[in-house]
Amino acid sequence: MEIESNPKDRMVTITGADGTKIVYSRFLADRPRLLLELKQRCGEDLPPDFPQEPHDGL
């Protein structure tokens, strides 16, 4: 799995081992929850530019 983030447009792209891509745009309704879950599950495997946005108490 590969996770890429683009701070400019706030998009997060997750690419699975089989090449499947999931793209989350800045318009995602629960973006803070997504970012928190990724941080908890992927930890040190995240790219250094991964968004460091505050989360809503989750």
ROBA-329075 format. One record per residue (C-alpha): residue in one letter; x, y, z. Coordinates in pm, whole numbers. Example, Ala and Ser with C-alpha at 12.3 -4.5 7.8 and 13.67 -1.06 7.14 Angstrom:
REM ROBA-329075
  residuo      xx      yy      zz
        A    1230    -450     780
        S    1367    -106     714
REM end
This chain:
REM ROBA-329075
  residuo      xx      yy      zz
        M       0       0       0
        E     116     353     -74
        I     -19     679      67
        E      47    1012    -102
        S     -67    1353      11
        N     -73    1681    -174
        P     -77    1976      69
        K    -154    2222    -210
        D    -499    2081    -291
        R    -535    1876      32
        M    -588    1547    -154
        V    -488    1211     -10
        T    -439     917    -247
        I    -419     559    -123
        T    -292     300    -371
        G    -338     -68    -288
        A     -95    -347    -372
        D    -316    -442    -667
        G    -306     -87    -808
        T    -651      16    -688
        K    -659     386    -601
        I    -880     567    -355
        V    -866     947    -372
        Y    -998    1165     -91
        S   -1047    1528    -182
        R   -1061    1829      46
        F   -1439    1802      28
        L   -1450    1471     218
        A   -1714    1502     487
        D   -1512    1334     763
        R   -1155    1418     660
        P   -1029    1456    1021
        R   -1143    1100    1100
        L    -976     963     784
        L    -645    1131     870
        L    -661    1010    1229
        E    -731     651    1122
        L    -444     656     873
        K    -205     791    1138
        Q    -313     524    1388
        R    -291     236    1140
        C      12     337     932
        G     219     532    1185
        E     578     569    1073
        D     503     442     721
        L     333     769     627
        P     514    1016     402
        P     687    1307     579
        D     451    1557     417
        F     139    1377     544
        P    -117    1637     662
        Q     -77    1734    1027
        E    -422    1886    1054
        P    -592    1896    1392
        H    -869    1645    1443
        D   -1206    1702    1607
        G   -1141    1521    1934
        L   -1148    1172    1784
REM end
